[in-house]
Amino acid sequence: MPERNMVNLTITMTREEHKALKQFALDKDITVSALIRLWLQEYQKTEVNE
């Protein structure tokens, strides 16, 4: 994988949202960061197709 210029991201959410996000990532056996990247890629695909 090519080296990427990574940044830290802070998100404000409730404890319940945080727990749900972590559980969803755990269910998919990936990290929360990877899950957010996947969601972003899917969103970008839908934007291109519109």
N, C-alpha and C positions, 0 to 999 in steps of 0.2 A: 504494500500500500504506500502511495507517495506521502511524503511528509506534508502535513497540513498546518496552517497557522491557526491554532485553537485559541478560543477565548472562554472565559468563565461566564456563566449566565445565572442570574438570580431571579427566581420566580416566587411571587408571593401567592400562597394558597392556603386553604384551611388544612387542618390535620387530616380530615377525612379525605380530601382531594389528594393529599400527599400519599396517604396510605393506599388509596385506590390506584394511583399512578405506579407506585412501587409494586403492587400486587399484579397489575396488568403486565408490567415488564417481566416480573418473575414468571408469570404464566407462559410468556413467550420465550423464556430463557435468554433474555437479553438485558442489557443495562437500560436505565431510564434515558440516558443520553442517546443510545442507539435507537430506542423507541421514538424519541422526539425527532431524530434524523429521518427515520422511516416515514413518520407522519408528514414531515416537511416535504420529502420527496414526492409522496402521494399527492399532497396539496398542489405542488408545483406542476405535476402531470395534469391534474384536472384543470388548472388555470391555462395551460398550453392548449388543451383540447377544446376549450370554450371559444 
